[in-house]
Amino acid sequence: MPVATPGILWKAPGMLLDPSGPLRVRWGYLPRIAPWLLRFISASRARRVEEISIALAALHDGSVEAFEPLLEMAGAGDMLRRTGWVCVYESEAGFQGAAPMLELQRRRGVRFEVLAPEELRQLEPALAPIFPRAVFYPQVAHVVDNFRLIQVLAEAFQQRGGRLLREEARGFDLGAAGPRAVLTDHGRRPCESVVVAAGAWSKPLSAQLGSRPPLDTERGYHLHLPAPGVLPRLPVYSSERAFVCTPLETGLRLAGTVELGGLNAPPDWRRAEVLARHARRWLPGLEAGGATRWMGFRPSMPDSLPVISASPRHANAFFAFGHGHCGLGLGAKTGRLVADLVAGRAPRLDMAPYRIDRF
Ligand SMILES: Cc1cc2nc3c(=O)[nH]c(=O)nc-3n(C[C@H](O)[C@H](O)[C@H](O)COP(=O)(O)OP(=O)(O)OC[C@H]3O[C@@H](n4cnc5c(N)ncnc54)[C@H](O)[C@@H]3O)c2cc1C
């Protein structure tokens, strides 16, 4: 689903008034993010939402399957769980409000099943009986530990001859045919091709290659409960509260919310703590002892579509960032598409919606 949907302009002010609500703007950052917000609002027009959802669906198609060969190679096939996930609604009005979103999902071929309270109880007995409606999405998969996932993939990469350098890329040595080297805090790294994939920090590097995408960040928070006492069988999501409880091999992860505040403002941990309050109501007996908290920077484009693109200026420069809320899920598929672009193969997907110069 695109993040900007019709009506967001009218819903957002109410949400913004609540500092612990699902969406917050740091007022001091408002002037800087205003151009991004205008584009975000423009992307919420009904016709654009339709187009964006088509481009998102094309990208998500086969995104779970794209992980399989990687996980197999890394000997970590057990990390992927295909349990589906369930979206719960705390009120009938909340569910009715989601009707246009469900219709859009139906048009895009997303499979789902609307559940009555008793069906939800059978699917997920750990949940309190407080949800008049729920929607089950059988096609969704999750990983049991996203940090371990990255570690095993990095290890497999190195075992096959890849090299990981922990250095900060600061710029490029540009020749007539494009970047010849990456300039890092450790020196000059000669290169044949460059892929800028620095998440929310990709903007200055892109600018040095002549591209200025309207990238910003949607900051998000998580609270990790190592011994929750009660663990749902599958991820449980609330679109009303914009967060998800995911059972991991290391405990229960409560993650979500959106804060527009840029890359430099300190975290507002109230936003993480409030997740425990909601989760306690959902999951009776939940223990939050030993909880750890985290804030991350979603790299977000105003139209909810990532940049997966060749450089319009340099034949050997490429971009892969801006995946917003879906960068983990789309990681493997994006890797494949970028590999095609770098190798000069035509991807089996119309790449126009993800071009860096689409704005
Ligand atoms: C609370 C929260 C929950 C989320 N939940 C989900 C989820 O359930 N599913 C999902 O799919 N996505 C989820 N996301 C989104 C997901 O985390 C992002 O979309 C994803 O991490 C983006 O991947 P990336 O590799 O583009 O950027 P990042 O993961 O941010 O990685 C970019 C990397 O580039 C490095 N870097 C930056 N600048 C430089 C430089 N100059 N030189 C060298 N290295 C540099 C950074 O250190 C970083 O390691 C969530 C995000 C948050 C905050």
The ligand as an SDF file (V2000), in Angstrom:
LIG
                    3D

 53 58  0  0  0  0  0  0  0  0999 V2000
   10.8820    0.7780   13.1890 C   0  0  0  0  0  0  0  0  0  0  0  0
   11.0730    0.2560   11.7910 C   0  0  0  0  0  0  0  0  0  0  0  0
   10.4260   -0.9060   11.4130 C   0  0  0  0  0  0  0  0  0  0  0  0
   10.5890   -1.4120   10.1220 C   0  0  0  0  0  0  0  0  0  0  0  0
    9.9580   -2.5690    9.7820 N   0  0  0  0  0  0  0  0  0  0  0  0
   10.1180   -3.0680    8.5360 C   0  0  0  0  0  0  0  0  0  0  0  0
    9.4930   -4.2930    8.1520 C   0  0  0  0  0  0  0  0  0  0  0  0
    8.7940   -4.9190    8.9500 O   0  0  0  0  0  0  0  0  0  0  0  0
    9.6790   -4.7470    6.8970 N   0  0  0  0  0  0  0  0  0  0  0  0
   10.4310   -4.0730    5.9860 C   0  0  0  0  0  0  0  0  0  0  0  0
   10.5630   -4.5310    4.8570 O   0  0  0  0  0  0  0  0  0  0  0  0
   11.0420   -2.9180    6.3100 N   0  0  0  0  0  0  0  0  0  0  0  0
   10.8860   -2.4060    7.5640 C   0  0  0  0  0  0  0  0  0  0  0  0
   11.4940   -1.2220    7.8920 N   0  0  0  0  0  0  0  0  0  0  0  0
   12.1570   -0.4550    6.8400 C   0  0  0  0  0  0  0  0  0  0  0  0
   13.5560   -0.9550    6.5720 C   0  0  0  0  0  0  0  0  0  0  0  0
   14.2940   -0.9820    7.7780 O   0  0  0  0  0  0  0  0  0  0  0  0
   14.2420   -0.0380    5.5510 C   0  0  0  0  0  0  0  0  0  0  0  0
   13.4190    0.1190    4.4190 O   0  0  0  0  0  0  0  0  0  0  0  0
   15.5630   -0.6560    5.1360 C   0  0  0  0  0  0  0  0  0  0  0  0
   16.4280   -0.7630    6.2270 O   0  0  0  0  0  0  0  0  0  0  0  0
   16.2380    0.1670    4.0500 C   0  0  0  0  0  0  0  0  0  0  0  0
   17.3760   -0.5300    3.6650 O   0  0  0  0  0  0  0  0  0  0  0  0
   18.6190    0.2040    3.0300 P   0  0  0  0  0  0  0  0  0  0  0  0
   19.6890   -0.8160    2.8840 O   0  0  0  0  0  0  0  0  0  0  0  0
   18.1970    1.0050    1.8520 O   0  0  0  0  0  0  0  0  0  0  0  0
   19.0410    1.2900    4.1540 O   0  0  0  0  0  0  0  0  0  0  0  0
   19.6510    1.0290    5.5830 P   0  0  0  0  0  0  0  0  0  0  0  0
   19.1510   -0.2470    6.1510 O   0  0  0  0  0  0  0  0  0  0  0  0
   19.4330    2.2830    6.3490 O   0  0  0  0  0  0  0  0  0  0  0  0
   21.1820    0.8270    5.2910 O   0  0  0  0  0  0  0  0  0  0  0  0
   21.9660    1.8720    4.7570 C   0  0  0  0  0  0  0  0  0  0  0  0
   23.3850    1.6190    5.1880 C   0  0  0  0  0  0  0  0  0  0  0  0
   24.2410    2.5330    4.5200 O   0  0  0  0  0  0  0  0  0  0  0  0
   25.2080    2.9710    5.4540 C   0  0  0  0  0  0  0  0  0  0  0  0
   25.7170    4.2810    5.0070 N   0  0  0  0  0  0  0  0  0  0  0  0
   25.0740    5.4680    5.0190 C   0  0  0  0  0  0  0  0  0  0  0  0
   25.8420    6.4340    4.5090 N   0  0  0  0  0  0  0  0  0  0  0  0
   27.0220    5.8370    4.1610 C   0  0  0  0  0  0  0  0  0  0  0  0
   28.2420    6.3150    3.5850 C   0  0  0  0  0  0  0  0  0  0  0  0
   28.3940    7.5940    3.2720 N   0  0  0  0  0  0  0  0  0  0  0  0
   29.2410    5.4300    3.4080 N   0  0  0  0  0  0  0  0  0  0  0  0
   29.0890    4.1170    3.7260 C   0  0  0  0  0  0  0  0  0  0  0  0
   27.9490    3.6060    4.2500 N   0  0  0  0  0  0  0  0  0  0  0  0
   26.9380    4.4600    4.4820 C   0  0  0  0  0  0  0  0  0  0  0  0
   24.4690    3.0410    6.7730 C   0  0  0  0  0  0  0  0  0  0  0  0
   25.3630    2.9940    7.8420 O   0  0  0  0  0  0  0  0  0  0  0  0
   23.6080    1.8030    6.6850 C   0  0  0  0  0  0  0  0  0  0  0  0
   24.2720    0.6740    7.1740 O   0  0  0  0  0  0  0  0  0  0  0  0
   11.3770   -0.7190    9.1920 C   0  0  0  0  0  0  0  0  0  0  0  0
   12.0490    0.4510    9.5740 C   0  0  0  0  0  0  0  0  0  0  0  0
   11.9000    0.9400   10.8640 C   0  0  0  0  0  0  0  0  0  0  0  0
   12.6220    2.1840   11.2690 C   0  0  0  0  0  0  0  0  0  0  0  0
  1  2  1  0
  2  3  1  0
  2 52  2  0
  3  4  2  0
  4  5  1  0
  4 50  1  0
  5  6  2  0
  6  7  1  0
  6 13  1  0
  7  8  2  0
  7  9  1  0
  9 10  1  0
 10 11  2  0
 10 12  1  0
 12 13  2  0
 13 14  1  0
 14 15  1  0
 14 50  1  0
 15 16  1  0
 16 17  1  0
 16 18  1  0
 18 19  1  0
 18 20  1  0
 20 21  1  0
 20 22  1  0
 22 23  1  0
 23 24  1  0
 24 25  2  0
 24 26  1  0
 24 27  1  0
 27 28  1  0
 28 29  2  0
 28 30  1  0
 28 31  1  0
 31 32  1  0
 32 33  1  0
 33 34  1  0
 33 48  1  0
 34 35  1  0
 35 36  1  0
 35 46  1  0
 36 37  1  0
 36 45  1  0
 37 38  2  0
 38 39  1  0
 39 40  1  0
 39 45  2  0
 40 41  1  0
 40 42  2  0
 42 43  1  0
 43 44  2  0
 44 45  1  0
 46 47  1  0
 46 48  1  0
 48 49  1  0
 50 51  2  0
 51 52  1  0
 52 53  1  0
M  END
$$$$
